[in-house]
């Protein structure tokens, strides 16, 4: 089965830390040994050979700019003004375009046709492994790079297909650790987004802004990388009511494979082995139990998103280990069709609904 990972911060890592994702994750680790990067962002988990080995056909690659108030190091790409956010966001789009231009095995997904071209390269047995392509759908995490709501057209024309209004609080909505509703600009942004085939990402939105956005936005909705709040408390996660409301709109929740988001009380520095793949299965099953089926949950690993291999469950060293989830779900009694849905099929449904022709 082809795997879809709905959240990976490739451009931000490349620009902040110089990570070259055409290489192996292990080569990147060697290059970063003795630098401050592993302490800031963890031991690298992503790389081209590992995506291929793990059968990861499609990635949601983010455009992410960190607000300066949350920066941990001068290396990190941050912003203080809308103009700075815009400039860095555009530079990250340039990164994805250069990646696809210089490495033809990466394919930018702008349309349903682009998606199917990528998926065709993963069909067996008529294509060799070296013919496979990795598709990248561009997702904006935190909408401050959009200087004014009317500018959403510019980002759409550049290839952005998914927009999340928040990370922390933005000019558009309350977010993680900074609660609040949609702002007037946020309401205008949702209205502007409605004019295009865009998917709304509700991850990181404060609960008040989450529900208002869900009410206002008529297009496809997802939470690309969010876990159940009942398992790990905190406003970064989704309450049962949020999970059910998203499912009622036929949305999908991407489970994050970060230990502190899978097991209550785990903190960085605790043993990696204290969290296992069964905590991942528990989070997936929790969503399934709340909504009554396996149609509304997938993978949003967030690998290299502020944590690395030392903060992922025991069985995960790189993204190549994602197929282990499928086997664990089998052992937990999931039906094969449901496993295929969780590993990628649910995200493919959203993309086929939300991408233009």
KELOBA-717155 format. One record per residue: z negated, y, x negated of N, C-alpha, C in turn; residue in three letters. Coordinates in steps of 0.02 Angstrom, whole numbers, padded with zeros to 5 digits, always signed. Layout:
BEGIN
ZYXZYXZYXALA;...
REM end
This chain:
BEGIN
+00000-00059-00042+00000+00000+00000+00000+00062-00044UNK;+00032+00114-00020+00032+00178-00056-00030+00217-00037UNK;-00064+00244-00088-00126+00280-00077-00111+00355-00075UNK;-00147+00390-00031-00144+00463-00028-00214+00489-00044UNK;-00218+00535-00092-00281+00568-00108-00275+00641-00088UNK;-00317+00662-00040-00307+00727-00008-00341+00785-00043UNK;-00367+00775-00104-00396+00833-00138-00404+00821-00212UNK;-00362+00855-00252-00367+00854-00325-00350+00923-00351UNK;-00394+00950-00394-00387+01019-00419-00347+01022-00483UNK;-00284+01004-00481-00244+00999-00542-00231+01066-00574UNK;-00207+01114-00536-00187+01178-00566-00246+01215-00595UNK;-00302+01215-00560-00360+01251-00585-00385+01221-00651UNK;-00386+01154-00655-00406+01121-00717-00357+01135-00774UNK;-00293+01134-00758-00243+01147-00810-00250+01218-00837UNK;-00262+01266-00793-00265+01335-00815-00334+01354-00843UNK;-00387+01325-00818-00453+01341-00843-00471+01304-00907UNK;-00451+01240-00910-00473+01197-00965-00416+01169-01007UNK;-00354+01184-00988-00297+01160-01027-00282+01087-01018UNK;-00306+01057-00965-00292+00986-00955-00218+00974-00941UNK;-00189+00928-00978-00118+00911-00971-00115+00844-00933UNK;-00102+00849-00868-00105+00789-00826-00044+00745-00831UNK;+00004+00763-00874+00057+00715-00889+00032+00661-00937UNK;-00027+00672-00966-00058+00624-01011-00106+00579-00972UNK;-00133+00530-01009-00185+00487-00981-00251+00525-00978UNK;-00292+00507-00929-00360+00534-00925-00399+00520-00989UNK;-00386+00463-01020-00422+00445-01081-00401+00489-01140UNK;-00337+00506-01143-00314+00552-01195-00346+00621-01186UNK;-00351+00643-01124-00383+00708-01111-00456+00706-01131UNK;-00490+00651-01117-00560+00645-01137-00568+00652-01213UNK;-00523+00619-01250-00527+00624-01323-00517+00695-01347UNK;-00470+00730-01316-00457+00800-01336-00516+00845-01321UNK;-00553+00830-01268-00608+00873-01248-00675+00856-01280UNK;-00677+00800-01317-00739+00779-01349-00763+00834-01397UNK;-00826+00851-01391-00855+00903-01434-00847+00973-01408UNK;-00814+00981-01349-00807+01047-01319-00857+01053-01261UNK;-00859+01113-01231-00903+01123-01174-00874+01097-01109UNK;-00811+01076-01109-00777+01058-01047-00811+01000-01010UNK;-00828+00945-01044-00861+00891-01007-00927+00912-00974UNK;-00964+00958-01005-01026+00981-00973-01012+01026-00914UNK;-00955+01060-00914-00937+01103-00858-00905+01064-00801UNK;-00858+01021-00818-00817+00990-00766-00816+00914-00769UNK;-00856+00884-00812-00861+00812-00814-00806+00780-00855UNK;-00811+00714-00864-00762+00675-00902-00701+00663-00858UNK;-00643+00682-00884-00581+00682-00845-00568+00615-00812UNK;-00545+00617-00749-00531+00557-00710-00458+00551-00690UNK;-00418+00603-00703-00350+00605-00678-00300+00606-00736UNK;-00243+00573-00725-00189+00573-00774-00131+00534-00747UNK;-00072+00548-00772-00011+00517-00745-00013+00440-00747UNK;-00031+00409-00804-00032+00335-00803-00081+00307-00752UNK;-00137+00342-00742-00188+00317-00696-00165+00325-00623UNK;-00130+00379-00607-00102+00384-00539-00055+00326-00524UNK;-00011+00311-00573+00035+00256-00564-00002+00190-00557UNK;-00049+00177-00601-00086+00114-00600-00125+00105-00536UNK;-00148+00161-00507-00187+00157-00445-00145+00158-00383UNK;-00079+00164-00390-00036+00165-00331-00044+00229-00290UNK;-00060+00284-00324-00070+00348-00289-00002+00382-00282UNK;+00025+00377-00222+00093+00403-00210+00093+00477-00194UNK;+00041+00502-00161+00040+00571-00138-00029+00601-00153UNK;-00027+00662-00180-00087+00701-00196-00083+00767-00158UNK;-00139+00789-00130-00144+00858-00108-00170+00898-00167UNK;-00127+00935-00201-00144+00974-00259-00164+01044-00239UNK;-00222+01066-00261-00249+01129-00235-00225+01190-00273UNK;-00227+01246-00237-00227+01312-00266-00298+01337-00255UNK;-00337+01339-00308-00407+01357-00303-00424+01410-00355UNK;-00456+01464-00332-00479+01516-00377-00553+01527-00363UNK;-00593+01523-00414-00666+01529-00406-00687+01602-00402UNK;-00728+01622-00353-00754+01690-00352-00798+01702-00413UNK;-00793+01761-00443-00828+01775-00505-00903+01766-00498UNK;-00929+01777-00438-01002+01771-00428-01026+01699-00436UNK;-00981+01651-00436-01000+01580-00442-00979+01550-00510UNK;-00953+01591-00555-00926+01565-00618-00983+01539-00663UNK;-00967+01487-00700-01014+01457-00747-00995+01470-00820UNK;-00932+01488-00831-00907+01497-00899-00849+01546-00898UNK;-00839+01585-00952-00781+01629-00956-00714+01591-00954UNK;-00715+01526-00968-00653+01487-00966-00625+01481-00896UNK;-00668+01485-00846-00647+01471-00778-00607+01529-00749UNK;-00554+01511-00712-00511+01562-00681-00547+01588-00619UNK;-00564+01652-00620-00603+01682-00566-00570+01745-00540UNK;-00598+01772-00486-00573+01834-00458-00630+01877-00432UNK;-00618+01942-00434-00664+01991-00405-00632+02030-00348UNK;-00566+02033-00348-00529+02072-00298-00474+02029-00267UNK;-00449+02048-00209-00392+02012-00180-00332+02010-00227UNK;-00320+02063-00264-00263+02064-00310-00271+02012-00365UNK;-00333+02005-00392-00344+01954-00443-00337+01884-00415UNK;-00361+01874-00353-00354+01808-00321-00280+01792-00310UNK;-00243+01841-00287-00171+01833-00275-00135+01813-00340UNK;-00149+01849-00394-00115+01837-00457-00129+01766-00483UNK;-00192+01745-00480-00209+01679-00504-00180+01624-00459UNK;-00182+01636-00393-00153+01587-00347-00078+01578-00360UNK;-00043+01632-00371+00029+01627-00385+00041+01592-00452UNK;-00003+01604-00501+00004+01570-00565-00006+01495-00558UNK;-00049+01475-00512-00059+01403-00501+00001+01372-00465UNK;+00031+01410-00420+00094+01385-00391+00147+01377-00445UNK;+00151+01425-00491+00198+01419-00547+00184+01355-00586UNK;+00121+01339-00596+00103+01278-00632+00134+01216-00598UNK;+00126+01211-00533+00154+01152-00499+00230+01150-00504UNK;+00261+01208-00500+00335+01210-00505+00357+01190-00575UNK;+00322+01213-00627+00340+01193-00695+00329+01118-00705UNK;+00274+01092-00677+00260+01021-00684+00318+00980-00656UNK;+00341+00998-00596+00396+00960-00565+00462+00971-00601UNK;+00472+01031-00628+00534+01046-00663+00539+01009-00730UNK;+00483+01004-00764+00483+00974-00831+00469+00900-00831UNK;+00437+00876-00778+00420+00805-00772+00447+00779-00705UNK;+00509+00754-00705+00542+00737-00642+00507+00683-00601UNK;+00458+00649-00629+00423+00598-00590+00370+00628-00545UNK;+00358+00694-00552+00319+00730-00502+00367+00764-00454UNK;+00353+00758-00390+00399+00784-00338+00359+00827-00290UNK;+00376+00890-00284+00342+00935-00238+00364+00920-00166UNK;+00315+00912-00122+00328+00895-00053+00323+00959-00010UNK;+00380+00981+00014+00384+01039+00059+00402+01020+00130UNK;+00435+00963+00138+00462+00943+00203+00448+00868+00215UNK;+00460+00847+00276+00454+00775+00291+00504+00735+00250UNK;+00563+00762+00239+00612+00727+00198+00587+00717+00127UNK;+00555+00768+00098+00527+00761+00031+00475+00704+00030UNK;+00434+00701+00082+00382+00649+00086+00414+00580+00086UNK;+00465+00571+00128+00496+00506+00133+00532+00487+00068UNK;+00560+00536+00033+00592+00522-00032+00541+00492-00080UNK;+00482+00522-00083+00429+00496-00126+00408+00426-00105UNK;+00395+00416-00041+00370+00351-00018+00422+00296-00030UNK;+00485+00313-00025+00538+00263-00037+00533+00234-00107UNK;+00512+00276-00155+00508+00252-00225+00452+00203-00236UNK;+00407+00196-00187+00351+00149-00193+00363+00084-00156UNK;+00420+00078-00123+00433+00017-00086+00454-00038-00133UNK;+00428-00096-00121+00443-00155-00161+00492-00199-00123UNK;+00529-00241-00158+00529-00250-00231+00589-00217-00264UNK;+00626-00176-00227+00691-00156-00251+00690-00101-00303UNK;+00632-00070-00315+00627-00017-00366+00577-00036-00420UNK;+00595-00021-00481+00550-00035-00537+00495+00018-00539UNK;+00441+00001-00574+00384+00046-00578+00402+00113-00607UNK;+00449+00115-00655+00466+00178-00687+00509+00223-00643UNK;+00528+00198-00584+00565+00240-00536+00518+00275-00487UNK;+00455+00258-00488+00409+00285-00439+00396+00359-00452UNK;+00386+00396-00397+00372+00468-00400+00304+00482-00370UNK;+00271+00533-00396+00207+00556-00369+00220+00622-00333UNK;+00206+00621-00268+00218+00680-00227+00157+00726-00226UNK;+00169+00791-00227+00115+00840-00225+00125+00886-00166UNK;+00077+00886-00120+00074+00933-00065+00026+00989-00086UNK;+00047+01051-00081+00005+01106-00106-00041+01132-00051UNK;-00105+01134-00069-00159+01152-00023-00198+01210-00052UNK;-00205+01264-00014-00245+01321-00036-00318+01311-00014UNK;-00363+01308-00063-00434+01298-00050-00470+01365-00056UNK;-00484+01396+00001-00512+01464+00000-00455+01514+00002UNK;-00450+01553+00055-00390+01592+00070-00389+01662+00040UNK;-00437+01679-00003-00438+01747-00031-00375+01765-00070UNK;-00336+01718-00099-00273+01738-00130-00222+01770-00081UNK;-00232+01758-00017-00189+01790+00034-00218+01860+00045UNK;-00185+01911+00019-00214+01978+00018-00223+02008+00088UNK;-00178+01991+00133-00184+02013+00202-00151+01959+00245UNK;-00172+01950+00306-00148+01893+00346-00072+01888+00351UNK;-00038+01945+00354+00035+01943+00361+00070+01912+00300UNK;+00034+01908+00245+00063+01882+00183+00067+01806+00182UNK;+00042+01773+00234+00045+01700+00236+00117+01676+00230UNK;+00164+01715+00254+00235+01695+00249+00256+01687+00177UNK;+00232+01731+00133+00250+01727+00062+00227+01661+00032UNK;+00166+01641+00049+00139+01579+00022+00174+01518+00052UNK;+00191+01523+00115+00229+01468+00146+00297+01460+00112UNK;+00330+01515+00100+00396+01512+00067+00390+01484-00004UNK;+00333+01493-00037+00322+01466-00104+00301+01393-00102UNK;+00289+01364-00043+00277+01292-00038+00208+01272-00016UNK;+00163+01319-00002+00096+01300+00023+00105+01271+00093UNK;+00074+01214+00105+00080+01181+00170+00013+01169+00205UNK;-00042+01179+00169-00109+01171+00197-00152+01230+00173UNK;-00189+01260+00219-00232+01316+00201-00302+01305+00227UNK;-00351+01311+00183-00422+01312+00202-00448+01382+00193UNK;-00483+01408+00243-00504+01479+00240-00561+01491+00192UNK;-00602+01440+00179-00665+01451+00142-00671+01405+00082UNK;-00713+01426+00036-00745+01384-00015-00819+01402-00011UNK;-00838+01456-00043-00896+01492-00019-00870+01538+00036UNK;-00907+01590+00052-00882+01639+00099-00822+01675+00069UNK;-00772+01688+00110-00715+01728+00090-00709+01788+00137UNK;-00658+01827+00127-00645+01883+00173-00628+01859+00243UNK;-00615+01793+00248-00591+01766+00312-00642+01726+00351UNK;-00692+01698+00317-00739+01654+00353-00800+01638+00310UNK;-00855+01621+00344-00913+01594+00309-00897+01526+00280UNK;-00932+01510+00225-00917+01447+00191-00980+01415+00163UNK;-00970+01366+00119-01025+01327+00091-01077+01373+00058UNK;-01139+01367+00080-01194+01406+00052-01195+01478+00073UNK;-01146+01499+00110-01140+01569+00132-01117+01571+00204UNK;-01162+01553+00251-01141+01542+00320-01118+01606+00354UNK;-01078+01596+00406-01054+01652+00444-00994+01632+00486UNK;-00974+01676+00532-00917+01661+00576-00851+01679+00544UNK;-00798+01669+00581-00735+01699+00561-00742+01774+00562UNK;-00709+01807+00515-00705+01880+00518-00645+01900+00560UNK;-00639+01964+00574-00579+01987+00611-00516+01970+00572UNK;-00519+01977+00505-00461+01958+00464-00448+01883+00468UNK;-00501+01843+00473-00493+01771+00480-00458+01753+00544UNK;-00475+01787+00598-00442+01774+00661-00369+01794+00657UNK;-00354+01849+00623-00284+01870+00614-00247+01820+00571UNK;-00281+01793+00520-00248+01744+00476-00229+01681+00515UNK;-00274+01656+00556-00258+01597+00596-00199+01610+00642UNK;-00197+01670+00670-00140+01687+00714-00075+01689+00674UNK;-00079+01716+00612-00019+01719+00570+00002+01648+00549UNK;-00046+01606+00533-00030+01537+00513+00004+01499+00569UNK;-00012+01516+00630+00016+01481+00688+00092+01488+00692UNK;+00119+01539+00658+00191+01550+00660+00230+01502+00616UNK;+00194+01463+00575+00227+01418+00527+00202+01347+00536UNK;+00239+01298+00511+00213+01229+00510+00161+01222+00455UNK;+00100+01243+00469+00045+01240+00420-00012+01198+00449UNK;-00045+01163+00404-00104+01123+00422-00166+01162+00402UNK;-00216+01164+00446-00278+01198+00432-00329+01149+00404UNK;-00357+01167+00345-00409+01126+00313-00477+01158+00328UNK;-00521+01120+00361-00586+01146+00383-00642+01129+00333UNK;-00627+01094+00278-00679+01082+00228-00705+01148+00201UNK;-00769+01149+00186-00804+01207+00158-00818+01262+00210UNK;-00792+01256+00270-00806+01309+00319-00877+01302+00346UNK;-00911+01359+00353-00977+01359+00385-00969+01333+00457UNK;-01022+01304+00484-01017+01272+00549-00992+01320+00603UNK;-01015+01381+00602-00994+01430+00653-00920+01444+00647UNK;-00896+01455+00587-00824+01469+00578-00782+01406+00590UNK;-00810+01347+00574-00775+01284+00586-00756+01277+00660UNK;-00805+01285+00703-00792+01274+00775-00748+01329+00804UNK;-00757+01390+00782-00714+01443+00808-00641+01432+00785UNK;-00632+01412+00722-00564+01399+00698-00533+01341+00735UNK;-00572+01289+00748-00546+01231+00785-00524+01251+00855UNK;-00560+01297+00886-00542+01320+00952-00479+01363+00951UNK;-00472+01403+00898-00417+01452+00896-00351+01423+00870UNK;-00355+01374+00825-00294+01351+00792-00264+01293+00829UNK;-00200+01296+00844-00168+01245+00885-00130+01193+00844UNK;-00121+01206+00779-00084+01159+00737-00128+01103+00712UNK;-00101+01060+00668-00140+01004+00641-00201+01028+00602UNK;-00255+00990+00606-00317+01008+00571-00344+00948+00533UNK;-00374+00962+00475-00404+00910+00433-00468+00937+00402UNK;-00507+00893+00372-00559+00912+00324-00543+00871+00261UNK;-00509+00902+00214-00478+00865+00159-00529+00829+00115UNK;-00589+00858+00109-00640+00828+00065-00709+00846+00090UNK;-00735+00806+00135-00800+00818+00166-00832+00751+00183UNK;-00898+00747+00178-00935+00686+00193-00983+00696+00251UNK;-01008+00643+00281-01054+00650+00337-01121+00681+00318UNK;-01141+00731+00354-01204+00765+00342-01264+00720+00357UNK;-01256+00673+00402-01311+00627+00418-01332+00585+00358UNK;-01286+00572+00312-01301+00532+00253-01328+00574+00196UNK;-01301+00635+00188-01325+00681+00136-01329+00750+00168UNK;-01389+00775+00181-01396+00839+00217-01366+00897+00177UNK;-01348+00949+00214-01323+01009+00182-01261+01036+00218UNK;-01250+01101+00213-01195+01132+00250-01127+01118+00218UNK;-01125+01086+00160-01061+01066+00130-01030+01009+00170UNK;-01071+00974+00209-01049+00913+00242-01039+00925+00317UNK;-01012+00875+00351-00996+00880+00422-01049+00847+00464UNK;-01073+00884+00515-01118+00855+00564-01079+00805+00608UNK;-01116+00764+00645-01083+00718+00691-01039+00755+00741UNK;-01064+00813+00765-01025+00852+00813-00960+00877+00782UNK;-00963+00897+00718-00902+00919+00684-00853+00862+00675UNK;-00878+00804+00656-00834+00745+00647-00800+00728+00713UNK;-00838+00726+00767-00809+00708+00832-00758+00761+00855UNK;-00774+00824+00845-00728+00877+00866-00662+00873+00828UNK;-00666+00858+00763-00606+00851+00723-00565+00791+00747UNK;-00599+00735+00762-00563+00676+00786-00530+00688+00854UNK;-00563+00727+00896-00533+00743+00961-00468+00781+00954UNK;-00458+00815+00898-00395+00848+00884-00348+00804+00842UNK;-00366+00741+00835-00328+00692+00796-00326+00709+00722UNK;-00379+00744+00698-00384+00761+00628-00411+00704+00586UNK;-00415+00715+00520-00437+00664+00472-00488+00696+00425UNK;-00540+00657+00409-00592+00677+00361-00580+00639+00296UNK;-00575+00675+00240-00568+00643+00175-00635+00634+00141UNK;-00654+00571+00129-00719+00557+00097-00716+00573+00023UNK;-00766+00611-00001-00770+00633-00071-00807+00579-00111UNK;-00780+00563-00170-00810+00509-00211-00854+00538-00266UNK;-00899+00582-00245-00947+00613-00291-01017+00589-00273UNK;-01054+00565-00322-01118+00533-00309-01166+00576-00269UNK;-01171+00640-00285-01220+00682-00250-01199+00696-00178UNK;-01136+00680-00161-01113+00688-00093-01112+00621-00055UNK;-01131+00568-00090-01132+00501-00060-01202+00474-00050UNK;-01249+00495-00094-01317+00468-00089-01367+00525-00092UNK;-01409+00528-00042-01460+00580-00038-01506+00577-00100UNK;-01516+00635-00131-01562+00641-00186-01532+00630-00255UNK;-01470+00603-00259-01439+00593-00324-01422+00661-00354UNK;-01437+00671-00418-01420+00734-00452-01386+00718-00518UNK;-01348+00766-00542-01313+00756-00605-01363+00740-00660UNK;-01350+00689-00698-01396+00665-00748-01430+00601-00728UNK;-01431+00586-00663-01456+00522-00640-01407+00467-00659UNK;-01428+00404-00662-01382+00350-00682-01322+00347-00634UNK;-01264+00343-00663-01202+00334-00625-01208+00273-00579UNK;-01239+00220-00605-01241+00157-00569-01287+00158-00508UNK;-01323+00213-00499-01367+00218-00440-01326+00225-00375UNK;-01263+00241-00382-01217+00246-00325-01160+00197-00337UNK;-01140+00160-00285-01089+00109-00292-01034+00118-00239UNK;-00985+00076-00244-00930+00077-00197-00955+00065-00125UNK;-01012+00032-00119-01038+00019-00052-01063+00083-00019UNK;-01081+00133-00059-01097+00198-00030-01034+00233-00005UNK;-00977+00220-00037-00913+00246-00013-00896+00212+00053UNK;-00902+00146+00055-00888+00109+00117-00934+00133+00173UNK;-00997+00146+00157-01044+00170+00208-01021+00236+00237UNK;-00997+00282+00195-00974+00347+00220-00912+00339+00264UNK;-00865+00297+00242-00804+00285+00281-00823+00254+00348UNK;-00865+00203+00346-00885+00169+00407-00924+00215+00454UNK;-00962+00260+00426-01000+00307+00468-00953+00349+00510UNK;-00900+00374+00480-00851+00413+00519-00820+00369+00572UNK;-00800+00307+00553-00770+00262+00601-00816+00248+00660UNK;-00880+00238+00646-00928+00224+00700-00938+00284+00746UNK;-00936+00344+00718-00946+00404+00760-00888+00416+00808UNK;-00827+00397+00787-00769+00414+00828-00738+00353+00862UNK;-00760+00292+00842-00738+00233+00877-00676+00198+00850UNK;-00650+00222+00793-00592+00189+00763-00586+00211+00690UNK;-00534+00185+00656-00523+00202+00586-00465+00251+00578UNK;-00449+00287+00630-00390+00331+00631-00405+00400+00600UNK;-00468+00415+00587-00486+00484+00572-00523+00492+00506UNK;-00513+00445+00459-00545+00450+00394-00497+00427+00340UNK;-00502+00458+00282-00460+00441+00225-00497+00457+00161UNK;-00460+00464+00107-00488+00479+00042-00472+00551+00024UNK;-00523+00588+00004-00515+00655-00025-00559+00658-00086UNK;-00540+00624-00139-00586+00607-00194-00620+00668-00225UNK;-00583+00723-00231-00607+00783-00267-00619+00768-00340UNK;-00588+00715-00368-00595+00700-00439-00575+00760-00480UNK;-00612+00773-00534-00605+00830-00578-00620+00896-00543UNK;-00652+00893-00486-00669+00953-00448-00741+00975-00460UNK;-00758+00987-00524-00826+01006-00540-00870+00948-00560UNK;-00842+00887-00560-00878+00828-00583-00828+00780-00613UNK;-00855+00732-00651-00811+00683-00684-00837+00613-00676UNK;-00815+00568-00720-00829+00497-00714-00904+00482-00714UNK;-00943+00524-00749-01015+00511-00751-01049+00524-00685UNK;-01014+00558-00639-01043+00575-00573-01006+00542-00516UNK;-00966+00491-00531-00931+00451-00480-00965+00383-00475UNK;-00957+00348-00419-00990+00284-00411-00974+00235-00467UNK;-01017+00185-00475-01016+00141-00532-00948+00111-00546UNK;-00911+00094-00493-00848+00058-00502-00789+00104-00520UNK;-00800+00170-00523-00745+00217-00532-00750+00251-00599UNK;-00699+00238-00641-00694+00272-00705-00637+00323-00705UNK;-00582+00306-00672-00526+00352-00663-00497+00342-00593UNK;-00447+00382-00577-00413+00377-00513-00378+00310-00505UNK;-00366+00275-00559-00335+00208-00555-00378+00158-00518UNK;-00442+00175-00509-00489+00129-00476-00490+00137-00400UNK;-00451+00183-00372-00453+00194-00300-00436+00130-00260UNK;-00391+00086-00283-00378+00026-00243-00439-00018-00232UNK;-00491-00010-00271-00552-00050-00261-00583-00036-00192UNK;-00569+00023-00165-00595+00039-00099-00566-00008-00047UNK;-00501-00022-00053-00469-00067-00005-00502-00136-00006UNK;-00515-00163-00065-00546-00229-00070-00617-00228-00041UNK;-00654-00174-00055-00722-00169-00028-00720-00165+00048UNK;-00672-00130+00076-00666-00127+00149-00649-00195+00177UNK;-00608-00234+00142-00594-00303+00164-00658-00344+00166UNK;-00696-00339+00113-00758-00377+00110-00808-00354+00163UNK;-00802-00291+00185-00846-00265+00237-00822-00283+00307UNK;-00763-00316+00311-00739-00340+00376-00688-00295+00410UNK;-00663-00245+00376-00612-00202+00405-00546-00240+00413UNK;-00511-00228+00468-00445-00258+00478-00395-00227+00430UNK;-00343-00266+00413-00295-00243+00364-00260-00179+00386UNK;-00244-00174+00450-00211-00113+00474-00256-00053+00467UNK;-00321-00062+00477-00368-00007+00469-00376+00013+00395UNK;-00374-00036+00352-00378-00022+00280-00318+00019+00258UNK;-00259+00001+00281-00199+00039+00263-00203+00110+00290UNK;-00232+00118+00349-00240+00185+00377-00287+00227+00334UNK;-00343+00199+00314-00392+00235+00274-00364+00253+00206UNK;-00328+00208+00175-00304+00218+00107-00247+00267+00103UNK;-00214+00281+00158-00159+00329+00155-00125+00342+00221UNK;-00125+00293+00265-00086+00299+00326-00107+00357+00370UNK;-00172+00370+00373-00194+00426+00416-00169+00493+00390UNK;-00171+00502+00323-00145+00564+00295-00069+00569+00305UNK;-00034+00513+00301+00038+00515+00311+00054+00535+00383UNK;+00013+00513+00430+00023+00535+00500+00017+00611+00506UNK;-00035+00639+00475-00045+00711+00478+00014+00748+00446UNK;+00036+00724+00389+00092+00757+00354+00156+00753+00396UNK;+00168+00696+00426+00230+00690+00466+00226+00734+00528UNK;+00166+00748+00552+00159+00795+00608+00165+00868+00585UNK;+00137+00882+00527+00128+00952+00507+00181+00981+00462UNK;+00219+00939+00426+00271+00966+00382+00333+00984+00421UNK;+00370+01034+00397+00434+01050+00430+00486+00996+00415UNK;+00541+00998+00453+00595+00949+00443+00625+00956+00373UNK;
REM end
